[in-house]
Amino acid sequence: MDYASILEENSILESDRLILRPFTIQDVPDVYLFARDEVVTRYLTWPPHKDMSVTEKMVREIYMSRSGIYAIVLKSENKCIGCIDIRLVPEHEKATFGYCLNRDYWNRGCATEALALILELAFAKLKLNRVESTHYAGNETSGRVMQKCGMIYEGTGVKEVKIKGVFHDVVHYAILKDDWIRSKNR
Ligand SMILES: CC(C)(COP(=O)(O)OP(=O)(O)OC[C@H]1O[C@@H](n2cnc3c(N)ncnc32)[C@H](O)[C@@H]1OP(=O)(O)O)[C@@H](O)C(=O)NCCC(=O)NCCS
């Protein structure tokens, strides 16, 4: 399976309210709005950005240079409101993902809509066998998004990681291709 070509062919994904597309340098001010927010970054591995030059570096060196990273654009405002990415583990025919959203747009179903697009990409286009992800205990909103997309709780690793000096329990979720296909046919 030529994963790189499939990702390239699917660099733009669309749902009712969202477009997922590659980042551009023009997105830096919108990205800064969520990257500077200590509530948004609380459970992420990176600290809130202190100024826009840090955001510009991240957008250039990570968001614009790796495949599988999408800007989440709200069609009605033509604004980049977040980021979602798919990270392939080709040898196991599986992927993981991550997402974050500008706090002004939380609890409107946007992350759920974006993750549904990523699962469709993973199973219908990339033909992967499994998609998995985790969240830290305390960040149950993220687990709720995974549940709403049909992902199954697989267990919790106690004090599994040390992030920003604090040990966190890590909650694991996954979905298999066959279960995703069954959920589509229901
Ligand atoms: C996680 C995140 C992307 C979710 O985005 P979102 O667009 O608000 O998510 P959705 O609106 O699709 O779904 C949120 C769900 O969580 C629920 N929720 C909100 N606060 C909650 C809480 N404290 N505990 C449990 N569930 C909660 C909402 O009610 C909703 O579920 P419902 O539709 O059944 O009512 C967003 O909160 C975020 O950017 N967080 C910071 C970055 C982050 O932590 N990323 C994940 C790292 S694992």
Ligand as a Chemical Component Dictionary entry (heavy atoms), coordinates in Angstrom:
data_LIG
# 
_chem_comp.id                   LIG 
_chem_comp.type                 NON-POLYMER 
_chem_comp.pdbx_formal_charge   0 
_chem_comp.three_letter_code    LIG 
# 
loop_
_chem_comp_atom.comp_id 
_chem_comp_atom.atom_id 
_chem_comp_atom.alt_atom_id 
_chem_comp_atom.type_symbol 
_chem_comp_atom.charge 
_chem_comp_atom.model_Cartn_x 
_chem_comp_atom.model_Cartn_y 
_chem_comp_atom.model_Cartn_z 
_chem_comp_atom.pdbx_ordinal 
LIG C1  C1  C 0 -10.753 17.600 22.842 1  
LIG C2  C2  C 0 -11.325 18.671 21.926 2  
LIG C3  C3  C 0 -10.585 18.649 20.584 3  
LIG C4  C4  C 0 -12.818 18.390 21.697 4  
LIG O1  O1  O 0 -13.328 19.312 20.768 5  
LIG P1  P1  P 0 -14.895 19.647 20.625 6  
LIG O2  O2  O 0 -15.107 20.125 19.237 7  
LIG O3  O3  O 0 -15.315 20.506 21.724 8  
LIG O4  O4  O 0 -15.565 18.199 20.796 9  
LIG P2  P2  P 0 -17.078 17.812 20.404 10 
LIG O5  O5  O 0 -17.928 19.040 20.522 11 
LIG O6  O6  O 0 -17.061 17.090 19.123 12 
LIG O7  O7  O 0 -17.455 16.780 21.556 13 
LIG C5  C5  C 0 -17.234 17.096 22.908 14 
LIG C6  C6  C 0 -18.006 16.135 23.800 15 
LIG O8  O8  O 0 -17.434 16.132 25.113 16 
LIG C7  C7  C 0 -18.444 16.462 26.051 17 
LIG N1  N1  N 0 -17.797 17.154 27.162 18 
LIG C8  C8  C 0 -17.523 18.467 27.306 19 
LIG N2  N2  N 0 -16.908 18.682 28.484 20 
LIG C9  C9  C 0 -16.794 17.468 29.085 21 
LIG C10 C10 C 0 -16.242 17.022 30.315 22 
LIG N3  N3  N 0 -15.671 17.878 31.184 23 
LIG N4  N4  N 0 -16.275 15.694 30.610 24 
LIG C11 C11 C 0 -16.832 14.830 29.752 25 
LIG N5  N5  N 0 -17.376 15.184 28.551 26 
LIG C12 C12 C 0 -17.353 16.493 28.239 27 
LIG C13 C13 C 0 -19.405 17.316 25.282 28 
LIG O9  O9  O 0 -20.648 17.392 25.946 29 
LIG C14 C14 C 0 -19.459 16.543 23.969 30 
LIG O10 O10 O 0 -20.193 15.335 24.101 31 
LIG P3  P3  P 0 -21.771 15.235 23.705 32 
LIG O11 O11 O 0 -21.858 15.576 22.254 33 
LIG O12 O12 O 0 -22.118 13.814 24.003 34 
LIG O13 O13 O 0 -22.500 16.228 24.541 35 
LIG C15 C15 C 0 -11.196 20.087 22.566 36 
LIG O14 O14 O 0 -11.784 20.047 23.840 37 
LIG C16 C16 C 0 -9.758  20.538 22.688 38 
LIG O15 O15 O 0 -9.208  21.167 21.787 39 
LIG N6  N6  N 0 -9.130  20.272 23.837 40 
LIG C17 C17 C 0 -7.750  20.738 24.075 41 
LIG C18 C18 C 0 -6.726  19.934 23.298 42 
LIG C19 C19 C 0 -6.796  18.473 23.705 43 
LIG O16 O16 O 0 -6.901  18.161 24.884 44 
LIG N7  N7  N 0 -6.741  17.591 22.702 45 
LIG C20 C20 C 0 -6.848  16.162 22.924 46 
LIG C21 C21 C 0 -5.603  15.588 23.450 47 
LIG S1  S1  S 0 -5.873  13.838 23.776 48 
# 
loop_
_chem_comp_bond.comp_id 
_chem_comp_bond.atom_id_1 
_chem_comp_bond.atom_id_2 
_chem_comp_bond.value_order 
_chem_comp_bond.pdbx_ordinal 
LIG C1  C2  SING 1  
LIG C2  C3  SING 2  
LIG C2  C4  SING 3  
LIG C2  C15 SING 4  
LIG C4  O1  SING 5  
LIG O1  P1  SING 6  
LIG P1  O2  DOUB 7  
LIG P1  O3  SING 8  
LIG P1  O4  SING 9  
LIG O4  P2  SING 10 
LIG P2  O5  DOUB 11 
LIG P2  O6  SING 12 
LIG P2  O7  SING 13 
LIG O7  C5  SING 14 
LIG C5  C6  SING 15 
LIG C6  O8  SING 16 
LIG C6  C14 SING 17 
LIG O8  C7  SING 18 
LIG C7  N1  SING 19 
LIG C7  C13 SING 20 
LIG N1  C8  SING 21 
LIG N1  C12 SING 22 
LIG C8  N2  DOUB 23 
LIG N2  C9  SING 24 
LIG C9  C10 SING 25 
LIG C9  C12 DOUB 26 
LIG C10 N3  SING 27 
LIG C10 N4  DOUB 28 
LIG N4  C11 SING 29 
LIG C11 N5  DOUB 30 
LIG N5  C12 SING 31 
LIG C13 O9  SING 32 
LIG C13 C14 SING 33 
LIG C14 O10 SING 34 
LIG O10 P3  SING 35 
LIG P3  O11 DOUB 36 
LIG P3  O12 SING 37 
LIG P3  O13 SING 38 
LIG C15 O14 SING 39 
LIG C15 C16 SING 40 
LIG C16 O15 DOUB 41 
LIG C16 N6  SING 42 
LIG N6  C17 SING 43 
LIG C17 C18 SING 44 
LIG C18 C19 SING 45 
LIG C19 O16 DOUB 46 
LIG C19 N7  SING 47 
LIG N7  C20 SING 48 
LIG C20 C21 SING 49 
LIG C21 S1  SING 50 
# 
